[in-house]
Amino acid sequence: MKDATAKFFELPLEERNKIRMPSDDFQGYGQAFVAFQGQTLDWSDALFLNVYPSHHRKLKFWPTSPEGFK
């Protein structure tokens, strides 16, 4: 899983943006969000995927590249 995720972040931005996190969801590729007012922000790209419970998984946000990620 770690190797596949590292390969995902090596992909061009255009490829990563195919699963970009929409404004009304927290799953997908995007930036860390603000949890509370006054929080010290540390900019970082992230890939948020809900795994458990399985009925909360949104596979449309799971990368198809690199091959074998799922």
A tleap script that builds the chain and sets N, CA, C and O, in Angstrom:
source leaprc.protein.ff14SB
mol = sequence {
  NMET LYS ASP ALA THR ALA LYS PHE PHE GLU
  LEU PRO LEU GLU GLU ARG ASN LYS ILE ARG
  MET PRO SER ASP ASP PHE GLN GLY TYR GLY
  GLN ALA PHE VAL ALA PHE GLN GLY GLN THR
  LEU ASP TRP SER ASP ALA LEU PHE LEU ASN
  VAL TYR PRO SER HIE HIE ARG LYS LEU LYS
  PHE TRP PRO THR SER PRO GLU GLY PHE CLYS
}
set mol.1.N position { 0.840 -1.191 0.000 }
set mol.1.CA position { 0.000 0.000 0.000 }
set mol.1.C position { 0.884 1.252 0.000 }
set mol.1.O position { 0.619 2.204 -0.735 }
set mol.2.N position { 1.938 1.245 0.832 }
set mol.2.CA position { 2.822 2.416 0.892 }
set mol.2.C position { 3.500 2.659 -0.455 }
set mol.2.O position { 3.605 3.801 -0.902 }
set mol.3.N position { 3.955 1.595 -1.097 }
set mol.3.CA position { 4.622 1.740 -2.394 }
set mol.3.C position { 3.657 2.278 -3.459 }
set mol.3.O position { 4.012 3.158 -4.242 }
set mol.4.N position { 2.436 1.739 -3.476 }
set mol.4.CA position { 1.444 2.198 -4.452 }
set mol.4.C position { 1.093 3.658 -4.223 }
set mol.4.O position { 0.924 4.415 -5.179 }
set mol.5.N position { 0.981 4.058 -2.959 }
set mol.5.CA position { 0.657 5.453 -2.647 }
set mol.5.C position { 1.802 6.374 -3.043 }
set mol.5.O position { 1.568 7.451 -3.591 }
set mol.6.N position { 3.029 5.966 -2.774 }
set mol.6.CA position { 4.190 6.769 -3.180 }
set mol.6.C position { 4.201 6.943 -4.698 }
set mol.6.O position { 4.500 8.029 -5.194 }
set mol.7.N position { 3.879 5.885 -5.435 }
set mol.7.CA position { 3.840 5.973 -6.900 }
set mol.7.C position { 2.724 6.912 -7.361 }
set mol.7.O position { 2.875 7.620 -8.356 }
set mol.8.N position { 1.600 6.915 -6.631 }
set mol.8.CA position { 0.505 7.833 -6.974 }
set mol.8.C position { 0.988 9.277 -6.893 }
set mol.8.O position { 0.701 10.072 -7.789 }
set mol.9.N position { 1.715 9.630 -5.836 }
set mol.9.CA position { 2.178 11.009 -5.670 }
set mol.9.C position { 3.306 11.378 -6.626 }
set mol.9.O position { 3.650 12.554 -6.743 }
set mol.10.N position { 3.881 10.408 -7.302 }
set mol.10.CA position { 4.887 10.674 -8.336 }
set mol.10.C position { 4.240 10.966 -9.692 }
set mol.10.O position { 4.908 11.437 -10.613 }
set mol.11.N position { 2.949 10.689 -9.810 }
set mol.11.CA position { 2.240 10.941 -11.066 }
set mol.11.C position { 2.160 12.443 -11.331 }
set mol.11.O position { 2.221 13.240 -10.395 }
set mol.12.N position { 2.025 12.835 -12.596 }
set mol.12.CA position { 1.839 14.258 -12.911 }
set mol.12.C position { 0.566 14.791 -12.256 }
set mol.12.O position { -0.390 14.048 -12.039 }
set mol.13.N position { 0.567 16.070 -11.949 }
set mol.13.CA position { -0.577 16.708 -11.303 }
set mol.13.C position { -1.868 16.470 -12.084 }
set mol.13.O position { -2.919 16.242 -11.486 }
set mol.14.N position { -1.797 16.518 -13.392 }
set mol.14.CA position { -2.971 16.298 -14.232 }
set mol.14.C position { -3.602 14.925 -13.942 }
set mol.14.O position { -4.826 14.800 -13.890 }
set mol.15.N position { -2.776 13.922 -13.759 }
set mol.15.CA position { -3.271 12.574 -13.475 }
set mol.15.C position { -3.870 12.496 -12.067 }
set mol.15.O position { -4.930 11.899 -11.881 }
set mol.16.N position { -3.210 13.087 -11.088 }
set mol.16.CA position { -3.721 13.079 -9.708 }
set mol.16.C position { -5.039 13.835 -9.607 }
set mol.16.O position { -5.921 13.447 -8.841 }
set mol.17.N position { -5.178 14.908 -10.373 }
set mol.17.CA position { -6.400 15.718 -10.322 }
set mol.17.C position { -7.624 15.004 -10.874 }
set mol.17.O position { -8.739 15.499 -10.711 }
set mol.18.N position { -7.452 13.863 -11.519 }
set mol.18.CA position { -8.593 13.101 -12.032 }
set mol.18.C position { -9.487 12.619 -10.895 }
set mol.18.O position { -10.671 12.358 -11.106 }
set mol.19.N position { -8.930 12.499 -9.690 }
set mol.19.CA position { -9.733 12.083 -8.539 }
set mol.19.C position { -9.742 13.184 -7.476 }
set mol.19.O position { -9.769 12.909 -6.277 }
set mol.20.N position { -9.720 14.417 -7.934 }
set mol.20.CA position { -9.688 15.575 -7.040 }
set mol.20.C position { -10.877 15.567 -6.081 }
set mol.20.O position { -11.993 15.209 -6.457 }
set mol.21.N position { -10.620 15.959 -4.861 }
set mol.21.CA position { -11.632 16.031 -3.820 }
set mol.21.C position { -12.620 17.155 -4.142 }
set mol.21.O position { -12.209 18.308 -4.279 }
set mol.22.N position { -13.912 16.844 -4.266 }
set mol.22.CA position { -14.889 17.909 -4.506 }
set mol.22.C position { -15.102 18.740 -3.245 }
set mol.22.O position { -14.763 18.301 -2.146 }
set mol.23.N position { -15.649 19.913 -3.396 }
set mol.23.CA position { -15.830 20.816 -2.251 }
set mol.23.C position { -16.824 20.278 -1.229 }
set mol.23.O position { -16.806 20.703 -0.074 }
set mol.24.N position { -17.695 19.346 -1.634 }
set mol.24.CA position { -18.700 18.823 -0.709 }
set mol.24.C position { -18.362 17.436 -0.152 }
set mol.24.O position { -19.240 16.746 0.366 }
set mol.25.N position { -17.100 17.029 -0.258 }
set mol.25.CA position { -16.694 15.710 0.229 }
set mol.25.C position { -15.282 15.794 0.782 }
set mol.25.O position { -14.571 16.767 0.531 }
set mol.26.N position { -14.873 14.781 1.531 }
set mol.26.CA position { -13.515 14.766 2.063 }
set mol.26.C position { -12.680 13.645 1.451 }
set mol.26.O position { -11.503 13.499 1.782 }
set mol.27.N position { -13.282 12.846 0.554 }
set mol.27.CA position { -12.532 11.774 -0.079 }
set mol.27.C position { -11.968 12.246 -1.403 }
set mol.27.O position { -12.560 13.081 -2.088 }
set mol.28.N position { -10.814 11.696 -1.754 }
set mol.28.CA position { -10.164 12.026 -3.003 }
set mol.28.C position { -8.811 12.680 -2.766 }
set mol.28.O position { -8.297 12.686 -1.648 }
set mol.29.N position { -8.242 13.229 -3.832 }
set mol.29.CA position { -6.941 13.885 -3.780 }
set mol.29.C position { -7.136 15.372 -3.531 }
set mol.29.O position { -7.983 16.002 -4.165 }
set mol.30.N position { -6.372 15.928 -2.629 }
set mol.30.CA position { -6.470 17.356 -2.364 }
set mol.30.C position { -5.536 17.787 -1.261 }
set mol.30.O position { -4.522 17.141 -0.995 }
set mol.31.N position { -5.883 18.873 -0.630 }
set mol.31.CA position { -5.061 19.424 0.435 }
set mol.31.C position { -5.719 19.177 1.782 }
set mol.31.O position { -6.937 19.036 1.895 }
set mol.32.N position { -4.867 19.130 2.796 }
set mol.32.CA position { -5.372 18.962 4.160 }
set mol.32.C position { -6.322 20.102 4.479 }
set mol.32.O position { -6.123 21.227 4.020 }
set mol.33.N position { -7.327 19.826 5.243 }
set mol.33.CA position { -8.353 20.818 5.533 }
set mol.33.C position { -8.181 21.397 6.938 }
set mol.33.O position { -7.436 20.862 7.759 }
set mol.34.N position { -8.872 22.478 7.191 }
set mol.34.CA position { -8.832 23.148 8.495 }
set mol.34.C position { -9.826 22.449 9.412 }
set mol.34.O position { -11.005 22.333 9.078 }
set mol.35.N position { -9.359 21.985 10.564 }
set mol.35.CA position { -10.222 21.286 11.514 }
set mol.35.C position { -10.867 22.251 12.498 }
set mol.35.O position { -11.991 22.030 12.949 }
set mol.36.N position { -10.147 23.329 12.831 }
set mol.36.CA position { -10.706 24.293 13.771 }
set mol.36.C position { -10.072 25.655 13.533 }
set mol.36.O position { -8.953 25.750 13.028 }
set mol.37.N position { -10.791 26.701 13.899 }
set mol.37.CA position { -10.315 28.061 13.706 }
set mol.37.C position { -9.072 28.290 14.572 }
set mol.37.O position { -9.020 27.841 15.718 }
set mol.38.N position { -8.090 28.976 14.033 }
set mol.38.CA position { -6.859 29.245 14.762 }
set mol.38.C position { -5.816 28.147 14.608 }
set mol.38.O position { -4.731 28.228 15.184 }
set mol.39.N position { -6.145 27.128 13.834 }
set mol.39.CA position { -5.226 26.017 13.604 }
set mol.39.C position { -4.012 26.490 12.814 }
set mol.39.O position { -4.153 27.282 11.882 }
set mol.40.N position { -2.834 26.020 13.169 }
set mol.40.CA position { -1.637 26.296 12.388 }
set mol.40.C position { -1.676 25.396 11.168 }
set mol.40.O position { -1.737 24.173 11.292 }
set mol.41.N position { -1.641 25.998 9.991 }
set mol.41.CA position { -1.765 25.238 8.760 }
set mol.41.C position { -0.395 24.809 8.236 }
set mol.41.O position { 0.573 25.569 8.287 }
set mol.42.N position { -0.337 23.607 7.742 }
set mol.42.CA position { 0.856 23.052 7.123 }
set mol.42.C position { 0.404 22.491 5.781 }
set mol.42.O position { -0.221 21.431 5.727 }
set mol.43.N position { 0.721 23.204 4.692 }
set mol.43.CA position { 0.234 22.826 3.385 }
set mol.43.C position { 0.795 21.469 2.987 }
set mol.43.O position { 2.001 21.235 3.064 }
set mol.44.N position { -0.082 20.594 2.567 }
set mol.44.CA position { 0.359 19.288 2.089 }
set mol.44.C position { -0.715 18.690 1.196 }
set mol.44.O position { -1.908 18.918 1.397 }
set mol.45.N position { -0.281 17.932 0.220 }
set mol.45.CA position { -1.217 17.190 -0.612 }
set mol.45.C position { -1.546 15.901 0.110 }
set mol.45.O position { -0.708 15.346 0.822 }
set mol.46.N position { -2.770 15.423 -0.074 }
set mol.46.CA position { -3.193 14.215 0.619 }
set mol.46.C position { -4.128 13.408 -0.279 }
set mol.46.O position { -4.749 13.934 -1.203 }
set mol.47.N position { -4.202 12.150 0.015 }
set mol.47.CA position { -5.143 11.258 -0.640 }
set mol.47.C position { -5.984 10.645 0.464 }
set mol.47.O position { -5.518 9.783 1.209 }
set mol.48.N position { -7.223 11.093 0.564 }
set mol.48.CA position { -8.140 10.622 1.599 }
set mol.48.C position { -9.066 9.573 0.998 }
set mol.48.O position { -9.794 9.852 0.046 }
set mol.49.N position { -9.038 8.382 1.549 }
set mol.49.CA position { -9.903 7.297 1.089 }
set mol.49.C position { -10.548 6.648 2.299 }
set mol.49.O position { -9.854 6.186 3.204 }
set mol.50.N position { -11.859 6.613 2.318 }
set mol.50.CA position { -12.565 5.961 3.401 }
set mol.50.C position { -12.584 4.462 3.104 }
set mol.50.O position { -13.068 4.039 2.054 }
set mol.51.N position { -12.064 3.673 4.016 }
set mol.51.CA position { -11.943 2.243 3.803 }
set mol.51.C position { -12.985 1.460 4.604 }
set mol.51.O position { -13.545 0.476 4.120 }
set mol.52.N position { -13.230 1.904 5.814 }
set mol.52.CA position { -14.123 1.171 6.696 }
set mol.52.C position { -15.093 2.124 7.362 }
set mol.52.O position { -14.657 3.190 7.796 }
set mol.53.N position { -16.339 1.827 7.473 }
set mol.53.CA position { -17.011 0.636 6.969 }
set mol.53.C position { -17.136 0.677 5.450 }
set mol.53.O position { -17.166 1.749 4.845 }
set mol.54.N position { -17.207 -0.474 4.862 }
set mol.54.CA position { -17.148 -0.589 3.408 }
set mol.54.C position { -18.264 0.175 2.693 }
set mol.54.O position { -18.068 0.610 1.558 }
set mol.55.N position { -19.415 0.349 3.318 }
set mol.55.CA position { -20.495 1.070 2.628 }
set mol.55.C position { -20.208 2.572 2.513 }
set mol.55.O position { -20.949 3.280 1.832 }
set mol.56.N position { -19.164 3.067 3.154 }
set mol.56.CA position { -18.761 4.469 3.013 }
set mol.56.C position { -17.682 4.662 1.946 }
set mol.56.O position { -17.305 5.796 1.651 }
set mol.57.N position { -17.188 3.583 1.372 }
set mol.57.CA position { -16.171 3.684 0.318 }
set mol.57.C position { -16.775 4.302 -0.926 }
set mol.57.O position { -17.871 3.939 -1.352 }
set mol.58.N position { -16.048 5.236 -1.496 }
set mol.58.CA position { -16.461 5.836 -2.762 }
set mol.58.C position { -15.353 5.523 -3.757 }
set mol.58.O position { -14.388 6.276 -3.891 }
set mol.59.N position { -15.505 4.407 -4.446 }
set mol.59.CA position { -14.453 3.906 -5.324 }
set mol.59.C position { -14.141 4.848 -6.482 }
set mol.59.O position { -13.096 4.716 -7.119 }
set mol.60.N position { -15.034 5.795 -6.762 }
set mol.60.CA position { -14.741 6.760 -7.833 }
set mol.60.C position { -13.531 7.622 -7.468 }
set mol.60.O position { -12.915 8.220 -8.349 }
set mol.61.N position { -13.186 7.692 -6.186 }
set mol.61.CA position { -12.018 8.457 -5.754 }
set mol.61.C position { -10.766 7.590 -5.599 }
set mol.61.O position { -9.705 8.109 -5.253 }
set mol.62.N position { -10.867 6.303 -5.842 }
set mol.62.CA position { -9.702 5.425 -5.743 }
set mol.62.C position { -8.940 5.496 -7.060 }
set mol.62.O position { -9.537 5.321 -8.123 }
set mol.63.N position { -7.654 5.746 -7.014 }
set mol.63.CA position { -6.866 5.881 -8.247 }
set mol.63.C position { -6.879 4.624 -9.104 }
set mol.63.O position { -6.847 3.507 -8.589 }
set mol.64.N position { -6.925 4.818 -10.393 }
set mol.64.CA position { -6.762 3.698 -11.329 }
set mol.64.C position { -5.321 3.602 -11.779 }
set mol.64.O position { -4.924 2.629 -12.421 }
set mol.65.N position { -4.542 4.608 -11.444 }
set mol.65.CA position { -3.110 4.638 -11.764 }
set mol.65.C position { -2.369 5.066 -10.500 }
set mol.65.O position { -2.783 6.045 -9.879 }
set mol.66.N position { -1.335 4.414 -10.098 }
set mol.66.CA position { -0.637 3.330 -10.779 }
set mol.66.C position { -1.469 2.043 -10.767 }
set mol.66.O position { -2.287 1.817 -9.875 }
set mol.67.N position { -1.238 1.223 -11.768 }
set mol.67.CA position { -1.969 -0.031 -11.905 }
set mol.67.C position { -1.807 -0.863 -10.628 }
set mol.67.O position { -0.720 -0.945 -10.057 }
set mol.68.N position { -2.889 -1.465 -10.205 }
set mol.68.CA position { -2.843 -2.315 -9.026 }
set mol.68.C position { -3.041 -1.591 -7.710 }
set mol.68.O position { -2.912 -2.210 -6.654 }
set mol.69.N position { -3.350 -0.303 -7.733 }
set mol.69.CA position { -3.535 0.438 -6.485 }
set mol.69.C position { -4.610 -0.183 -5.615 }
set mol.69.O position { -4.423 -0.352 -4.410 }
set mol.70.N position { -5.741 -0.525 -6.228 }
set mol.70.CA position { -6.858 -1.075 -5.444 }
set mol.70.C position { -6.482 -2.410 -4.867 }
set mol.70.O position { -7.288 -3.033 -4.177 }
savepdb mol mol.pdb
quit
